[in-house]
Amino acid sequence: MTPASLWRSWTALFEEEPADAPRYDPVHLATVFVACQAAAGALFWLLWTLMVYEGGFGTGEGRLGNFAAGLILAAAALALRRAARKK
């Protein structure tokens, strides 16, 4: 980047925003944050229940649940890998 473009980007931070610019409501952002945390917590406890509770993998009991948990874990790992590659 040239010094002129760095200066323009720095001074642009302090300019007035146009009237038609979108406004972000802090309550909306907080609601999204809390909803994301709740969804992550629910997913964590669901996966914990399927994989760890009463022995989880390798106990011989609940093989269908263990298999489903393994599929969910593999799908999540693949989705994260693809998302990381797109960046």
N, C-alpha and C positions, 0 to 999 in steps of 0.2 A: 504494500500500500504506500502511496505517496504521502508526503507530509500534508499536502493540501486536502486529500480525501480524509485523512485522519482528523484534521482540524474541523472539516465540515461535519463529520460524524459526531465529534465531541460537542460542537455547538448546537447540533440538532437535538441533543438531549435536553437542552434548556429552552427550546422554543415553545411558544404557546401551541396547544393542540387545536386543530380545527373543530368547529362546533359540531360537525357531523361525525366525528370520531367516536367509535364505540366506547362506552363507559363500562368498567368492570365493577360489579357490586361485590363488596367484601363478603356479604352474607352468602351470595351465590358461590363464591370461591370456597368459603368455609364449608358449605354444604357438600360440594363436590369432594373436598378433602376428607370429610367425615364419611361420606358414602364409599369412597375408595378404600379407606381404612377398614370399614366394616366388611366390605367384600373380600379384602385380603385376609382379614381375620377369620371369616367364615370358611374360605377356601383352605386356610391353614388347618383349622380344626377338623374340617372334613377329611383332608388328606391324613392328618395325624390319626384320626379314628380308624381310617381304613388300613393304614400301614403299621401302626404301633400298638393300638389298644388291644389288650389281651393277646399279646404275642406277635401280632402283625404277620409279616412274611415268615414262612418256614415252620409254622405250627401245625399245618395240616388242616386246620379249621378255617373256614371262611375263604376257601380258595377263590371263589368267584369275586369276592370283595377285594382280595389281594391282587387278583389279575386286573380288575377294573382300576385299582389305584395305580398299578404299574403302567397301564395304558394312559391314564391321566397324566402321570409324571412324565412319560415319554413324549406325549403331545405337548405338554408345557415346555419341555426342554427344546423340542424342535421349533416351536413357535418363537421362543426367545432367541434361538440360534439364527432363525431367518430374519427376525427383527434386527439383530445385531449386524447382520451382513448387509442389510439395506442401507444402513447409515454409512 
